[in-house]
Amino acid sequence: MKKRIIKALNAFPKERLIGALSSIPLIAATTMSGACGASCPYGLVNDPYPGQCPRYLDLNSDGICDLSQLAATAQVDQTTQTTQNSNAQPTSSAQGDDDEYTIGTGDVDDQGSGNVSTITDPNSPGFNGDQTALDATNYHVLPISILLLAGYFFTHYLFQRGILKPKQHKRIWNILVTIGYTGTGITGMLLTLMVNLGIRTAYNQGITFWHAELAILMVVGTLIHIHIYRKPFKRMFKVIFGLKSSKRINSVKSPPSSK
Amino acid sequence: MAYDILIASVPVIGSYFYTYALYKIGLIRKTLHVNFWNFIIGLAFLFSGGAGFLLLILMDMGIVIPITPQLFYGHVEVGITLAIVTVFHFHCYWKSSLEMVFMRKKRTRT
């Protein structure tokens, strides 16, 4: 078997292989956004305050999330250039039509003229704007998933050892999955209504956060739910798609016929 | 961006009442009605939950793909369907759900 694989690899022209492999990053680069860290993760355009996601960032104080602004990428590039230039000069400024950035090496100092806003050098110890945004978007996907799976394995072990009754085991996970669905559903409906009705409160980000957190519980809980009820789950396909004759399935539950 | 709540909810509610009526009349068995809606909730979960999870991972990694807005829109629309079908799921298993939550014992006919 190994020889066959080696033969097949040798038969395949190496130039083609290298060409195909080198085209992968090119395809990935063209399909993904050029500014991975500097564009809206939801693809929203001009998302106003307080924003639909916890990554809301408004450094130019125009009431619109900088990440969702179409010119965000260009502005960020411009800012990067300005920062590089600032190594030579202590303070420099980049001026646009509406937005003005002043990159300095000192602390926050509002210029107070029109839309001019000052942002602190990210390298300075006082800067924590982006850090706050990063903290807010930490949804703890892995820790919650691992905790839930560990909890399931633990209760499953107790159930197999006879310490936990099957009904109690099912009850624990059914209640958890219900909490997940109810929480995700309520927060999701709230967010949808808020977006549709144009309601924008300071709670939007908190609701989004809890929607994501409870959704993790919902997803992992559903997978556990399917594992607990795996037999009815398999039977579901048999009933709907008739993988086995429906008469046989029905005969299981129907009263025995008189022979 | 506005989401269509009625488009995602009215056909589902109508279909549920239709299959429920068929079961009540006796044209279909209860197992078929229940399993059909179990299948629908599974599909809705697969799409809405899958899209949500994908968006979450992409957002954590800071990646934006060209279909992100469409994926987000689809996630919300199917999420509305999922929320409604979840209510129907509770309706289908109402008695066993109550027993499970309140640890009530089944009544035996004497």
Boltz contact constraints between the chains, C-beta under 6 A:
constraints:
  - contact:
      token1: [A, 32]
      token2: [B, 63]
      max_distance: 6.0
  - contact:
      token1: [A, 33]
      token2: [B, 64]
      max_distance: 6.0
  - contact:
      token1: [A, 36]
      token2: [B, 62]
      max_distance: 6.0
  - contact:
      token1: [A, 36]
      token2: [B, 63]
      max_distance: 6.0
  - contact:
      token1: [A, 37]
      token2: [B, 62]
      max_distance: 6.0
  - contact:
      token1: [A, 39]
      token2: [B, 64]
      max_distance: 6.0
  - contact:
      token1: [A, 41]
      token2: [B, 59]
      max_distance: 6.0
  - contact:
      token1: [A, 42]
      token2: [B, 72]
      max_distance: 6.0
  - contact:
      token1: [A, 43]
      token2: [B, 68]
      max_distance: 6.0
  - contact:
      token1: [A, 43]
      token2: [B, 69]
      max_distance: 6.0
  - contact:
      token1: [A, 171]
      token2: [B, 100]
      max_distance: 6.0
  - contact:
      token1: [A, 174]
      token2: [B, 100]
      max_distance: 6.0
  - contact:
      token1: [A, 181]
      token2: [B, 86]
      max_distance: 6.0
  - contact:
      token1: [A, 185]
      token2: [B, 83]
      max_distance: 6.0
  - contact:
      token1: [A, 188]
      token2: [B, 79]
      max_distance: 6.0
  - contact:
      token1: [A, 192]
      token2: [B, 3]
      max_distance: 6.0
  - contact:
      token1: [A, 192]
      token2: [B, 76]
      max_distance: 6.0
  - contact:
      token1: [A, 196]
      token2: [B, 2]
      max_distance: 6.0
  - contact:
      token1: [A, 196]
      token2: [B, 3]
      max_distance: 6.0
  - contact:
      token1: [A, 215]
      token2: [B, 52]
      max_distance: 6.0
  - contact:
      token1: [A, 219]
      token2: [B, 49]
      max_distance: 6.0
  - contact:
      token1: [A, 222]
      token2: [B, 45]
      max_distance: 6.0
  - contact:
      token1: [A, 236]
      token2: [B, 35]
      max_distance: 6.0
  - contact:
      token1: [A, 236]
      token2: [B, 38]
      max_distance: 6.0
  - contact:
      token1: [A, 239]
      token2: [B, 31]
      max_distance: 6.0
  - contact:
      token1: [A, 239]
      token2: [B, 35]
      max_distance: 6.0
  - contact:
      token1: [A, 240]
      token2: [B, 35]
      max_distance: 6.0
  - contact:
      token1: [A, 240]
      token2: [B, 39]
      max_distance: 6.0
